[in-house]
Amino acid sequence: MILSILSVSGCFGEKNQTTTTKGDITKEDIVAFEKKRISLGTSLDVRNISLFLEQKLQIDGWTAYVLSLELKQDENEFETKDILFSDGKVIATELFDHKTSRSFKDSIEVTVPKELYKDDHLIAGNKDAKHKVVLFSDPLCPFCIEYVPEIITYAKNNPKLISLYYYHFPLTNIHPASITLAQAMIKLKEENKIKDLETKTYQAKFENSFDPRETDPQKIIEAFNKAVGSNLTTKDIDTKEIQDEIKKDMQIASDALVSGTPTIFIDGKLDKTRDLYKKLK
């Protein structure tokens, strides 16, 4: 997750920050700058900052640096990503294309590894299909509610063409209730007793049962059980194993620079249109 937690916390303010140096800026300078600005501008405890990815931009002399941040807020430890820019003389927290007004952060992409094509994440299509599609999603994301059942149906109708792999990316800063749904989905996926689990979850119309900001797991799990035909309890889903599974999915999303839902990777590459799967042959 790229700065989603930090941004919601209002940690970096509204103004972009830039620093200059007399000599050429090194990677160590980039890391030191990030550590200083977080330490001075937020209440977060910096555990570690390291360089995750370095990528040249399509403008002369400028490079994007993706940093991995290990932070602590109160008793909660988390990992996130941030992107800084430098031309060797200055460090900037933001950089825009003046012609399109788009941030160059949007141009930073990674290729997801083949290790993500795991049987326990396969939700539609054959595992030996021609194309591999990885989906990061949240069942309370309004766009996902329509999108996910559609792509699942497409994969089921074209099993030799597409393998569809699902990873949880609950946007808890926007709708906290999504974490309980993710836990419930993981539990039922392990039991493998509910057919079409993902489709039933996304078509459940949970907005009629609880607010996305709901934090009472009992209320959420009751609505979930009714929607998919299960009988889970809050105790069933509140386990270390399930929590670890969600953390693992979130870490994978972070390493893939996923910042919103739904996010789609086709054969390892990000599909910003989210519709290229329909053109696969």
URZI-V783777 format. One record per pair of residues at least 6 apart in sequence whose ideal C-beta (glycine too) atoms are under 8 Angstrom apart, sorted by the first residue. I is the first residue (numbers start at 1). J is the second residue. D is the distance in whole Angstrom. If there is no record, write none. Layout:
i: <I,I>
j: <J,J>
d: <D,D>
This chain:
i: <1,1,1,1,1,1,1,1,2,2,2,2,2,2,2,2,2,3,3,3,3,3,4,4,4,4,5,5,5,5,6,6,6,6,6,6,8,9,9,9,11,11,11,11,11,12,12,12,12,13,16,16,16,17,17,17,18,18,18,18,19,19,19,20,20,20,21,21,21,21,24,24,25,25,25,25,25,27,27,27,29,30,30,30,30,30,30,31,31,31,31,33,33,34,34,34,34,34,35,35,37,38,38,38,38,39,43,44,44,44,45,45,45,46,46,46,47,47,47,47,48,48,48,49,49,49,49,50,50,51,51,51,51,52,52,52,52,52,53,53,53,53,53,54,54,54,54,55,55,55,55,56,56,56,57,57,57,57,57,57,58,59,61,61,62,62,62,62,62,63,63,63,64,64,64,64,64,64,64,65,65,65,65,66,66,66,66,66,67,67,67,67,68,68,68,69,69,69,69,70,70,70,71,71,71,71,72,79,79,80,81,81,83,83,84,84,84,85,85,85,85,85,85,86,94,94,95,95,95,96,96,96,97,97,108,109,109,109,110,110,110,110,111,111,112,112,112,112,112,113,114,114,116,116,116,116,117,117,117,117,117,118,119,120,121,121,121,122,122,122,123,123,123,123,123,123,123,124,124,124,124,124,124,124,124,125,125,125,125,125,125,125,125,125,125,126,126,126,127,128,129,129,129,129,129,129,130,130,130,130,131,131,131,131,131,131,131,132,132,132,132,132,132,133,133,133,133,133,133,133,133,133,133,134,134,134,134,135,135,135,135,135,135,135,135,135,136,136,136,136,136,136,136,136,136,136,137,137,137,137,137,137,137,137,137,137,138,138,138,138,138,138,138,138,138,139,139,139,139,139,139,139,139,139,139,140,140,140,140,140,140,140,140,141,141,141,141,143,143,144,144,144,145,145,147,147,148,148,148,148,149,149,149,151,151,151,152,152,152,153,154,154,154,155,155,155,155,161,161,162,162,166,167,167,167,168,168,168,168,168,168,168,169,169,169,169,169,169,170,170,170,170,170,171,171,171,172,172,174,175,175,176,176,176,176,177,177,177,177,177,177,177,177,178,179,180,180,180,180,180,181,181,181,181,182,183,183,183,183,183,184,184,184,184,184,185,185,185,186,186,186,186,187,187,187,187,188,188,188,188,188,189,193,194,194,194,194,197,200,200,200,201,201,201,204,204,204,204,205,206,206,206,206,206,209,209,209,209,210,210,210,210,214,217,217,217,218,221,221,221,221,224,224,225,225,253,256,256,262,263,264,264,264,264,264,265,266,266,266,271>
j: <80,81,169,250,253,254,258,259,80,81,82,83,105,254,257,258,259,12,80,81,82,259,80,171,173,259,73,78,80,173,12,42,44,71,80,82,173,42,44,73,38,41,42,43,44,37,41,42,93,41,92,93,94,37,92,93,90,91,92,93,33,90,91,89,90,91,29,89,90,91,88,89,86,88,89,90,91,51,54,65,91,51,65,67,84,86,91,49,50,51,67,84,91,49,67,69,82,84,46,49,93,44,46,69,71,46,73,71,72,73,71,72,73,69,70,71,70,71,72,77,68,69,70,67,68,69,70,67,68,65,66,67,68,66,67,68,81,255,64,65,66,108,110,63,64,65,66,63,64,66,108,62,63,64,63,64,85,95,104,107,107,104,87,88,85,86,87,95,104,85,86,87,83,84,85,104,105,107,108,83,84,85,86,81,82,83,108,257,81,82,83,84,79,81,254,79,80,81,82,77,78,79,77,78,79,80,78,251,254,254,254,257,105,108,91,92,93,91,92,93,94,95,104,92,103,105,103,104,105,102,103,104,103,104,257,257,269,270,255,256,257,270,268,269,134,252,256,265,268,268,132,268,134,165,167,252,127,132,134,163,165,165,127,189,165,166,167,163,164,165,152,155,164,165,166,197,198,151,152,155,156,159,162,163,164,133,155,156,158,159,160,161,162,163,164,159,160,163,163,163,158,159,160,161,162,163,160,161,162,280,161,162,163,266,267,277,280,162,163,165,266,267,268,151,155,162,163,164,165,264,265,266,277,165,167,264,265,148,151,164,165,166,167,262,263,264,167,168,169,253,256,258,261,262,263,264,144,147,148,166,167,168,169,261,262,263,144,168,169,170,171,175,178,182,261,145,148,178,181,182,185,201,202,204,206,170,171,175,177,178,181,206,212,171,178,261,262,261,262,202,261,262,202,203,262,274,198,199,202,262,199,202,203,164,264,277,164,198,199,199,162,277,278,162,163,164,277,280,281,277,280,198,249,252,253,182,185,186,245,246,249,250,249,250,253,258,261,263,178,179,181,182,246,178,260,261,178,179,212,212,213,212,213,214,215,206,210,211,212,213,214,215,220,212,246,217,220,221,224,237,201,206,220,224,246,237,238,242,243,246,221,224,230,232,237,197,198,201,237,242,245,246,232,236,237,242,194,197,228,230,232,197,230,200,228,229,230,228,227,228,229,224,227,228,223,224,227,228,227,212,220,223,224,227,219,222,223,226,216,219,220,223,220,234,237,238,234,232,233,234,237,230,232,231,232,263,263,265,274,270,270,271,274,276,277,271,276,277,280,277>
d: <5,7,8,7,6,5,7,6,7,5,7,7,8,8,6,8,4,8,6,7,5,8,7,7,6,6,8,6,6,6,6,7,7,8,6,7,4,7,8,7,7,6,4,8,7,8,6,8,7,7,7,5,4,6,8,5,6,7,5,7,6,7,5,6,5,8,7,7,8,8,5,8,5,5,7,8,6,6,7,7,7,7,5,7,6,6,6,5,7,6,7,7,5,5,6,7,6,6,5,5,8,6,6,7,8,6,7,5,7,5,7,4,7,7,8,6,4,6,6,7,8,8,4,6,7,5,7,7,5,6,8,6,8,5,6,4,7,8,8,8,4,7,7,6,7,6,8,7,5,7,6,8,6,8,6,6,7,8,6,7,7,8,4,7,6,7,5,7,8,7,6,8,6,8,6,7,7,8,5,7,5,7,7,6,8,5,6,7,7,5,7,7,7,6,8,7,5,7,6,7,8,5,7,6,8,7,8,7,6,6,6,6,5,6,6,7,6,7,5,8,8,4,7,7,6,7,7,5,8,7,6,7,8,7,6,7,7,5,7,6,6,8,4,6,6,8,5,5,5,8,8,7,5,6,7,7,7,5,8,7,6,7,6,7,4,6,6,6,7,6,6,8,6,7,5,8,5,8,5,4,5,8,7,8,4,8,4,7,7,5,8,7,5,4,5,5,6,6,5,8,8,6,6,6,5,4,7,6,8,8,6,5,7,6,6,8,5,8,5,7,7,6,7,7,7,6,7,5,7,6,7,5,6,5,7,7,4,7,7,6,7,5,7,6,8,6,5,8,4,5,7,5,6,7,4,8,5,8,6,7,8,8,6,5,5,8,6,8,6,5,5,8,5,8,5,7,8,6,5,8,8,5,6,8,7,8,8,4,6,5,7,7,5,7,8,4,7,8,7,7,5,5,5,8,5,7,7,8,5,7,5,5,6,7,8,6,7,6,6,8,7,6,7,4,7,4,8,6,8,6,7,6,5,6,6,4,7,7,8,6,4,8,7,7,5,6,6,7,4,5,7,5,7,6,8,6,6,5,7,3,6,8,6,7,5,8,6,7,5,7,4,7,5,7,7,5,4,6,8,7,7,8,7,6,6,4,7,5,8,7,6,5,7,6,5,6,7,6,8,5,5,7,6,6,5,6,5,6,7,6,7,6,8,7,5,6,6,6,6,4,8,7,7,6,7,7,4,7,8,8,8,6,8,7,8,8,4,8,8,5,6,6,6,5,8,7,6,6,7,6,7,7,7,6,6,8,8,7,6,7,7,5,5,8,7,7,6,6,7,7>
